[in-house]
Amino acid sequence: MEYFTIGQYFTKLNIRLLSIILILIVAFVAAYLLSAADPESKPWLTRTQVGCIIAADWTIMFLYYLKKIKSIAKDQGLGLKLTKFFYLTIVRYILIAFACVFLLYSFFITKDDVMTAIFVANLGLMALLWPTPARVCRDLRLKGDEYEMVFYKKDQL
């Protein structure tokens, strides 16, 4: 990944993550409008099944993230750590997006407004996991100069 300053790093990361969220919101609006045109629901998909699938997706995402972040934190060099963290964060949000897409599909099939509430909750959880400088420092276990550079978005010491 090509970036020149820590500020540019966070700007590029935020743009990519916001793009994922924007695509999900546009897809939700489209699914909502299409479901209004076809009022017939197909009840073969239950709330329990949807909840289990979403919980499994989030569990897989957390386990994958925790496994990878430990190995990234042990790497040498801030540039390498940040590059790997960038790609790991994109993968993390794509895994969360799969849960959102499944919720869109289940809403479209069942016409159940609970799916909308779970979708919004999923977006809220995405916001809680947003990679701020403090979160990046904590997750990568940065100390000393690396911590100051990332936390304060300094270009040099």
C-alpha positions as CSV (number, residue, x, y, z in Angstrom):
1,M,0.0,0.0,0.0
2,E,1.3,3.4,-1.0
3,Y,1.1,6.2,1.5
4,F,3.5,9.0,2.6
5,T,2.3,10.1,5.9
6,I,0.3,8.6,8.8
7,G,-2.5,11.1,8.0
8,Q,-2.7,9.8,4.4
9,Y,-2.7,6.2,5.7
10,F,-5.8,6.9,7.9
11,T,-7.5,8.9,5.1
12,K,-7.1,6.0,2.6
13,L,-8.2,3.5,5.2
14,N,-11.3,5.6,6.1
15,I,-12.2,6.0,2.4
16,R,-12.1,2.3,1.7
17,L,-14.2,1.4,4.7
18,L,-16.7,4.2,4.1
19,S,-17.0,2.9,0.5
20,I,-17.9,-0.6,1.8
21,I,-20.5,0.9,4.2
22,L,-21.9,3.1,1.4
23,I,-22.3,0.1,-0.9
24,L,-24.2,-1.7,1.9
25,I,-26.5,1.2,2.5
26,V,-27.3,1.6,-1.2
27,A,-28.0,-2.1,-1.5
28,F,-30.3,-1.9,1.6
29,V,-32.3,0.9,0.0
30,A,-32.6,-1.0,-3.2
31,A,-33.7,-4.2,-1.4
32,Y,-36.2,-2.2,0.6
33,L,-37.7,-0.6,-2.5
34,L,-37.8,-3.9,-4.4
35,S,-39.4,-5.7,-1.4
36,A,-42.2,-3.0,-1.4
37,A,-43.0,-3.9,-5.0
38,D,-43.5,-7.6,-4.1
39,P,-45.4,-7.8,-0.8
40,E,-45.5,-11.6,-0.7
41,S,-43.1,-13.1,1.9
42,K,-41.6,-16.5,2.0
43,P,-41.4,-17.7,5.6
44,W,-38.9,-20.5,5.1
45,L,-36.1,-18.5,6.7
46,T,-36.6,-17.9,10.5
47,R,-35.1,-15.4,12.8
48,T,-33.3,-18.1,14.7
49,Q,-31.5,-19.3,11.6
50,V,-30.6,-15.7,10.6
51,G,-29.3,-15.0,14.1
52,C,-27.2,-18.2,14.1
53,I,-25.6,-17.3,10.7
54,I,-24.9,-13.7,11.7
55,A,-23.4,-14.9,15.0
56,A,-21.2,-17.4,13.2
57,D,-20.0,-14.7,10.8
58,W,-19.1,-12.4,13.6
59,T,-17.4,-15.2,15.5
60,I,-15.3,-16.1,12.5
61,M,-14.4,-12.5,11.9
62,F,-13.3,-11.9,15.5
63,L,-11.3,-15.2,15.7
64,Y,-9.6,-14.4,12.3
65,Y,-8.8,-10.9,13.4
66,L,-7.4,-11.9,16.8
67,K,-5.2,-14.6,15.2
68,K,-3.8,-12.3,12.5
69,I,-3.3,-9.2,14.7
70,K,-1.1,-11.2,17.1
71,S,1.3,-12.1,14.2
72,I,1.2,-8.5,12.8
73,A,2.1,-7.0,16.2
74,K,5.2,-9.2,16.3
75,D,6.5,-7.8,13.0
76,Q,9.4,-5.4,12.8
77,G,8.9,-1.9,11.4
78,L,6.0,0.4,11.6
79,G,5.4,0.5,7.8
80,L,5.1,-3.2,7.6
81,K,2.7,-3.3,10.6
82,L,0.5,-0.6,9.2
83,T,0.4,-2.2,5.7
84,K,-0.6,-5.5,7.1
85,F,-3.1,-3.9,9.5
86,F,-4.6,-2.0,6.5
87,Y,-5.4,-5.2,4.6
88,L,-6.5,-7.0,7.7
89,T,-9.0,-4.2,8.5
90,I,-10.3,-4.4,4.9
91,V,-10.8,-8.2,5.2
92,R,-12.5,-7.7,8.6
93,Y,-15.0,-5.2,7.1
94,I,-15.6,-7.4,4.1
95,L,-16.5,-10.3,6.5
96,I,-18.9,-8.0,8.3
97,A,-20.3,-6.9,4.9
98,F,-21.1,-10.6,4.1
99,A,-23.3,-10.6,7.2
100,C,-25.0,-7.4,6.0
101,V,-25.6,-8.9,2.6
102,F,-27.1,-12.0,4.1
103,L,-29.4,-9.7,6.2
104,L,-30.4,-7.9,3.1
105,Y,-31.2,-11.2,1.4
106,S,-33.2,-12.4,4.4
107,F,-35.1,-9.2,4.6
108,F,-35.9,-9.4,0.9
109,I,-37.2,-13.0,1.3
110,T,-39.1,-12.7,4.6
111,K,-40.1,-9.0,4.6
112,D,-39.4,-9.1,8.3
113,D,-38.6,-5.7,9.9
114,V,-36.4,-7.4,12.5
115,M,-33.9,-8.0,9.7
116,T,-33.8,-4.2,9.3
117,A,-33.1,-3.7,12.9
118,I,-30.3,-6.3,12.9
119,F,-28.8,-4.7,9.8
120,V,-28.7,-1.3,11.5
121,A,-27.2,-2.9,14.6
122,N,-24.6,-4.6,12.4
123,L,-23.7,-1.1,10.9
124,G,-23.5,0.2,14.5
125,L,-21.1,-2.6,15.4
126,M,-19.0,-1.7,12.4
127,A,-18.8,1.9,13.7
128,L,-17.7,0.6,17.1
129,L,-14.8,-1.3,15.4
130,W,-13.7,1.7,13.4
131,P,-9.9,1.9,13.2
132,T,-9.0,5.1,15.0
133,P,-5.3,5.9,15.8
134,A,-5.9,4.9,19.4
135,R,-7.4,1.5,18.4
136,V,-4.5,0.9,15.9
137,C,-2.0,1.6,18.7
138,R,-3.7,-0.7,21.1
139,D,-4.3,-3.5,18.6
140,L,-0.7,-3.4,17.2
141,R,0.7,-2.9,20.8
142,L,2.7,0.1,19.7
143,K,5.1,1.6,22.1
144,G,7.5,4.6,22.2
145,D,8.1,6.4,19.0
146,E,5.8,4.2,16.9
147,Y,3.0,5.0,19.4
148,E,3.6,8.7,19.2
149,M,3.7,8.7,15.4
150,V,0.5,6.8,14.9
151,F,-1.5,8.3,17.9
152,Y,-0.7,11.9,17.0
153,K,-0.4,11.3,13.2
154,K,3.1,12.7,13.1
155,D,5.1,12.5,9.9
156,Q,8.4,12.5,11.7
157,L,9.7,12.6,15.3
